Amino acid sequence: MKETAAAWKSAAADTVAELRRVDLLGRATVVLIGSMAREAATEKSDIDLLVVSPESLPRFKITPRAQIFRITRADFLDRMECGDDFPQWAVRYGKVISDESHWWDEVKNNPALQKWPNWRRKRDQVRERLRFATPLRESGDLEHAQEELLLAARHLARAILLKECVFPLSQPELPAQLREIDYSNIAELLDSMVDGDTREAALEEAERAIIQIMEELPA
């Protein structure tokens, strides 16, 4: 855990330093998100940083150790209003790295913005990932098919949790959350897919399982 904490702190410091160097820091809010923010990171976890600004930021140097999600304030608030779970997750669990404008505090303290995400949006994202995964698998691009199916399974996990009024935590925590509400089938599917098994038979089985669970969800 000390190693992961040191890694995200170093990546965050690099990002803040670069934003300051190009005179963008005062207009940007930098937030650590994902499993690092939850202190639930694994060896495979990415360092995810969210950068929110009043307008689209010009390109700036990004540290190779981090994945940067850039979004304008307007788009961030629109996604909150539309029931997207991503901004709601960031507000609930993200760790603020820099917020000179105090905009993030305004968002967190505004009750009108604290809406429960729409679980059906996640179900739609499952279908989208499946539309990519199936032709990839059938064409023999099994590595990318596995990536799309893993994304589909994670979206499905979040859809189920939100439907059951449980807010999804970080990716490594999803299986335990699912087991707590008696959805061990999708929890086991997630556990089996994390290792990146790209055998065609395994991918076909995973795809069938995702579709079957999807069909059991209400319209």
C-alpha beads as a LAMMPS data file, in Angstrom:
LAMMPS data file: protein, C-alpha beads

219 atoms
218 bonds

1 atom types
1 bond types

-500.0 500.0 xlo xhi
-500.0 500.0 ylo yhi
-500.0 500.0 zlo zhi

Masses

1 110.0

Atoms # bond

1 1 1 0.000 0.000 0.000
2 1 1 2.882 2.376 0.721
3 1 1 4.196 1.793 -2.796
4 1 1 0.832 2.569 -4.432
5 1 1 0.368 5.675 -2.284
6 1 1 3.826 6.901 -3.225
7 1 1 3.073 6.261 -6.914
8 1 1 -0.175 8.254 -7.044
9 1 1 1.254 11.087 -4.954
10 1 1 4.204 11.369 -7.314
11 1 1 1.950 11.272 -10.399
12 1 1 -0.405 13.837 -8.860
13 1 1 2.502 16.125 -7.982
14 1 1 3.794 15.891 -11.567
15 1 1 0.354 16.763 -12.958
16 1 1 -0.104 19.718 -10.600
17 1 1 3.399 20.968 -11.381
18 1 1 2.747 20.820 -15.129
19 1 1 -0.589 22.640 -14.782
20 1 1 1.149 25.313 -12.724
21 1 1 3.980 25.600 -15.259
22 1 1 1.563 26.332 -18.096
23 1 1 -0.538 28.640 -15.880
24 1 1 -3.607 26.372 -15.821
25 1 1 -3.698 25.297 -12.192
26 1 1 -5.867 28.163 -10.978
27 1 1 -8.601 27.145 -13.454
28 1 1 -8.438 23.407 -12.828
29 1 1 -9.605 21.031 -10.119
30 1 1 -7.476 17.902 -9.821
31 1 1 -9.002 14.856 -8.116
32 1 1 -7.647 11.359 -7.510
33 1 1 -10.302 8.791 -8.461
34 1 1 -10.534 5.014 -8.833
35 1 1 -9.156 2.338 -6.555
36 1 1 -6.220 4.502 -5.454
37 1 1 -8.653 7.019 -3.960
38 1 1 -10.405 4.192 -2.111
39 1 1 -7.067 2.704 -0.935
40 1 1 -8.182 -0.524 -2.565
41 1 1 -5.605 -0.639 -5.362
42 1 1 -4.029 -3.849 -6.621
43 1 1 -0.809 -4.375 -8.545
44 1 1 -2.785 -3.937 -11.786
45 1 1 -4.547 -0.744 -10.744
46 1 1 -4.082 2.434 -12.754
47 1 1 -3.451 5.878 -11.302
48 1 1 -6.578 7.779 -12.344
49 1 1 -6.700 11.561 -12.096
50 1 1 -9.702 13.721 -12.954
51 1 1 -9.069 17.280 -14.162
52 1 1 -12.137 19.569 -14.255
53 1 1 -11.911 23.095 -15.659
54 1 1 -14.257 25.967 -16.655
55 1 1 -13.385 25.451 -20.327
56 1 1 -11.554 22.859 -22.379
57 1 1 -7.923 22.897 -21.366
58 1 1 -5.184 23.099 -23.986
59 1 1 -2.933 20.090 -24.232
60 1 1 -0.356 19.773 -21.488
61 1 1 2.310 17.236 -20.640
62 1 1 0.891 14.153 -18.929
63 1 1 2.982 11.976 -16.666
64 1 1 3.192 8.430 -18.104
65 1 1 2.357 7.025 -14.679
66 1 1 -1.191 8.378 -14.686
67 1 1 -4.361 8.219 -16.736
68 1 1 -5.910 11.687 -16.978
69 1 1 -9.647 12.246 -17.457
70 1 1 -10.296 15.813 -18.639
71 1 1 -13.755 17.365 -18.558
72 1 1 -15.252 20.849 -18.427
73 1 1 -17.323 21.923 -15.447
74 1 1 -20.423 22.212 -17.640
75 1 1 -20.038 18.667 -18.965
76 1 1 -19.337 17.328 -15.486
77 1 1 -22.522 18.915 -14.105
78 1 1 -24.543 17.759 -17.120
79 1 1 -23.442 14.186 -16.501
80 1 1 -24.431 14.482 -12.846
81 1 1 -27.842 15.790 -13.885
82 1 1 -28.324 12.955 -16.407
83 1 1 -27.750 10.250 -13.803
84 1 1 -24.223 9.247 -14.823
85 1 1 -22.485 7.412 -11.999
86 1 1 -18.956 8.588 -12.920
87 1 1 -19.230 12.188 -11.613
88 1 1 -21.299 11.036 -8.637
89 1 1 -18.552 8.534 -7.757
90 1 1 -15.876 11.202 -8.046
91 1 1 -17.779 13.569 -5.763
92 1 1 -18.431 10.857 -3.162
93 1 1 -15.056 9.135 -3.066
94 1 1 -12.506 11.224 -4.967
95 1 1 -9.552 12.780 -3.150
96 1 1 -8.974 16.413 -4.033
97 1 1 -5.374 17.113 -5.018
98 1 1 -5.788 20.757 -6.010
99 1 1 -8.814 23.073 -6.080
100 1 1 -7.692 26.681 -5.788
101 1 1 -11.105 27.954 -6.937
102 1 1 -12.974 25.862 -4.326
103 1 1 -15.396 24.804 -7.073
104 1 1 -15.308 21.169 -5.923
105 1 1 -16.485 22.125 -2.446
106 1 1 -19.433 23.995 -3.991
107 1 1 -20.443 20.898 -5.934
108 1 1 -20.097 18.549 -2.961
109 1 1 -22.123 20.858 -0.726
110 1 1 -24.985 21.371 -3.197
111 1 1 -27.796 18.929 -2.247
112 1 1 -29.558 19.512 -5.572
113 1 1 -26.669 17.805 -7.376
114 1 1 -26.543 14.691 -5.189
115 1 1 -28.770 12.446 -7.293
116 1 1 -28.821 8.668 -7.379
117 1 1 -27.366 7.488 -10.700
118 1 1 -29.596 5.841 -13.286
119 1 1 -28.731 2.136 -13.359
120 1 1 -30.249 1.748 -16.837
121 1 1 -27.464 3.940 -18.255
122 1 1 -24.977 1.286 -17.150
123 1 1 -27.081 -1.420 -18.798
124 1 1 -26.918 0.538 -22.062
125 1 1 -23.141 0.665 -21.695
126 1 1 -23.073 -3.120 -21.310
127 1 1 -24.872 -3.473 -24.635
128 1 1 -22.428 -1.060 -26.268
129 1 1 -19.415 -3.037 -25.074
130 1 1 -20.997 -6.274 -26.279
131 1 1 -21.487 -4.754 -29.729
132 1 1 -17.715 -4.283 -29.864
133 1 1 -16.763 -7.561 -28.188
134 1 1 -18.707 -9.983 -30.378
135 1 1 -17.171 -9.038 -33.761
136 1 1 -13.713 -8.826 -32.171
137 1 1 -14.059 -12.349 -30.812
138 1 1 -15.459 -13.695 -34.078
139 1 1 -12.599 -12.117 -36.046
140 1 1 -10.007 -13.719 -33.763
141 1 1 -8.916 -10.535 -31.972
142 1 1 -9.297 -12.280 -28.627
143 1 1 -7.182 -9.902 -26.542
144 1 1 -9.315 -6.872 -27.377
145 1 1 -12.486 -8.947 -27.141
146 1 1 -11.510 -9.867 -23.582
147 1 1 -10.955 -6.214 -22.711
148 1 1 -14.406 -5.271 -24.027
149 1 1 -16.084 -8.159 -22.202
150 1 1 -14.375 -7.200 -18.950
151 1 1 -15.676 -3.647 -19.376
152 1 1 -19.144 -5.061 -20.088
153 1 1 -19.012 -7.185 -16.929
154 1 1 -17.931 -4.192 -14.836
155 1 1 -20.725 -2.022 -16.236
156 1 1 -23.163 -4.842 -15.520
157 1 1 -21.905 -5.112 -11.947
158 1 1 -22.437 -1.389 -11.427
159 1 1 -25.906 -1.539 -12.990
160 1 1 -26.945 -4.299 -10.591
161 1 1 -25.548 -2.532 -7.547
162 1 1 -27.219 0.758 -8.424
163 1 1 -30.503 -1.023 -9.077
164 1 1 -30.241 -2.568 -5.610
165 1 1 -29.504 0.867 -4.077
166 1 1 -25.867 0.046 -3.336
167 1 1 -23.353 2.596 -4.590
168 1 1 -20.541 0.831 -6.490
169 1 1 -17.098 1.329 -4.994
170 1 1 -13.840 0.817 -6.909
171 1 1 -13.292 -2.027 -9.363
172 1 1 -11.444 -4.370 -6.953
173 1 1 -14.298 -3.958 -4.440
174 1 1 -17.161 -4.831 -6.797
175 1 1 -17.146 -8.642 -6.332
176 1 1 -17.455 -8.374 -2.553
177 1 1 -20.286 -5.853 -2.902
178 1 1 -22.117 -8.168 -5.285
179 1 1 -21.779 -11.156 -2.969
180 1 1 -23.245 -9.122 -0.122
181 1 1 -26.473 -8.714 -2.121
182 1 1 -26.542 -12.345 -3.352
183 1 1 -25.251 -11.767 -6.875
184 1 1 -22.409 -14.252 -6.657
185 1 1 -22.822 -15.186 -10.336
186 1 1 -21.611 -11.836 -11.648
187 1 1 -19.042 -11.624 -8.835
188 1 1 -17.527 -14.953 -9.912
189 1 1 -17.582 -13.813 -13.534
190 1 1 -15.637 -10.676 -12.642
191 1 1 -13.109 -12.635 -10.602
192 1 1 -12.543 -15.071 -13.461
193 1 1 -12.109 -12.326 -16.072
194 1 1 -9.631 -10.135 -14.200
195 1 1 -6.801 -12.573 -14.990
196 1 1 -7.268 -11.828 -18.708
197 1 1 -8.074 -15.308 -20.017
198 1 1 -8.185 -14.891 -23.821
199 1 1 -9.120 -18.444 -24.783
200 1 1 -11.994 -18.328 -27.244
201 1 1 -14.062 -20.817 -25.244
202 1 1 -13.653 -18.738 -22.092
203 1 1 -14.705 -15.569 -23.912
204 1 1 -17.760 -17.241 -25.412
205 1 1 -18.770 -18.473 -21.958
206 1 1 -18.295 -15.012 -20.445
207 1 1 -20.334 -13.389 -23.205
208 1 1 -23.178 -15.858 -22.734
209 1 1 -23.146 -15.273 -18.977
210 1 1 -23.301 -11.487 -19.397
211 1 1 -26.199 -11.743 -21.858
212 1 1 -28.101 -14.154 -19.611
213 1 1 -27.760 -11.899 -16.571
214 1 1 -28.767 -8.894 -18.685
215 1 1 -31.934 -10.666 -19.803
216 1 1 -32.915 -11.233 -16.171
217 1 1 -32.880 -7.501 -15.422
218 1 1 -36.174 -5.572 -15.615
219 1 1 -36.893 -3.532 -18.746

Bonds

1 1 1 2
2 1 2 3
3 1 3 4
4 1 4 5
5 1 5 6
6 1 6 7
7 1 7 8
8 1 8 9
9 1 9 10
10 1 10 11
11 1 11 12
12 1 12 13
13 1 13 14
14 1 14 15
15 1 15 16
16 1 16 17
17 1 17 18
18 1 18 19
19 1 19 20
20 1 20 21
21 1 21 22
22 1 22 23
23 1 23 24
24 1 24 25
25 1 25 26
26 1 26 27
27 1 27 28
28 1 28 29
29 1 29 30
30 1 30 31
31 1 31 32
32 1 32 33
33 1 33 34
34 1 34 35
35 1 35 36
36 1 36 37
37 1 37 38
38 1 38 39
39 1 39 40
40 1 40 41
41 1 41 42
42 1 42 43
43 1 43 44
44 1 44 45
45 1 45 46
46 1 46 47
47 1 47 48
48 1 48 49
49 1 49 50
50 1 50 51
51 1 51 52
52 1 52 53
53 1 53 54
54 1 54 55
55 1 55 56
56 1 56 57
57 1 57 58
58 1 58 59
59 1 59 60
60 1 60 61
61 1 61 62
62 1 62 63
63 1 63 64
64 1 64 65
65 1 65 66
66 1 66 67
67 1 67 68
68 1 68 69
69 1 69 70
70 1 70 71
71 1 71 72
72 1 72 73
73 1 73 74
74 1 74 75
75 1 75 76
76 1 76 77
77 1 77 78
78 1 78 79
79 1 79 80
80 1 80 81
81 1 81 82
82 1 82 83
83 1 83 84
84 1 84 85
85 1 85 86
86 1 86 87
87 1 87 88
88 1 88 89
89 1 89 90
90 1 90 91
91 1 91 92
92 1 92 93
93 1 93 94
94 1 94 95
95 1 95 96
96 1 96 97
97 1 97 98
98 1 98 99
99 1 99 100
100 1 100 101
101 1 101 102
102 1 102 103
103 1 103 104
104 1 104 105
105 1 105 106
106 1 106 107
107 1 107 108
108 1 108 109
109 1 109 110
110 1 110 111
111 1 111 112
112 1 112 113
113 1 113 114
114 1 114 115
115 1 115 116
116 1 116 117
117 1 117 118
118 1 118 119
119 1 119 120
120 1 120 121
121 1 121 122
122 1 122 123
123 1 123 124
124 1 124 125
125 1 125 126
126 1 126 127
127 1 127 128
128 1 128 129
129 1 129 130
130 1 130 131
131 1 131 132
132 1 132 133
133 1 133 134
134 1 134 135
135 1 135 136
136 1 136 137
137 1 137 138
138 1 138 139
139 1 139 140
140 1 140 141
141 1 141 142
142 1 142 143
143 1 143 144
144 1 144 145
145 1 145 146
146 1 146 147
147 1 147 148
148 1 148 149
149 1 149 150
150 1 150 151
151 1 151 152
152 1 152 153
153 1 153 154
154 1 154 155
155 1 155 156
156 1 156 157
157 1 157 158
158 1 158 159
159 1 159 160
160 1 160 161
161 1 161 162
162 1 162 163
163 1 163 164
164 1 164 165
165 1 165 166
166 1 166 167
167 1 167 168
168 1 168 169
169 1 169 170
170 1 170 171
171 1 171 172
172 1 172 173
173 1 173 174
174 1 174 175
175 1 175 176
176 1 176 177
177 1 177 178
178 1 178 179
179 1 179 180
180 1 180 181
181 1 181 182
182 1 182 183
183 1 183 184
184 1 184 185
185 1 185 186
186 1 186 187
187 1 187 188
188 1 188 189
189 1 189 190
190 1 190 191
191 1 191 192
192 1 192 193
193 1 193 194
194 1 194 195
195 1 195 196
196 1 196 197
197 1 197 198
198 1 198 199
199 1 199 200
200 1 200 201
201 1 201 202
202 1 202 203
203 1 203 204
204 1 204 205
205 1 205 206
206 1 206 207
207 1 207 208
208 1 208 209
209 1 209 210
210 1 210 211
211 1 211 212
212 1 212 213
213 1 213 214
214 1 214 215
215 1 215 216
216 1 216 217
217 1 217 218
218 1 218 219
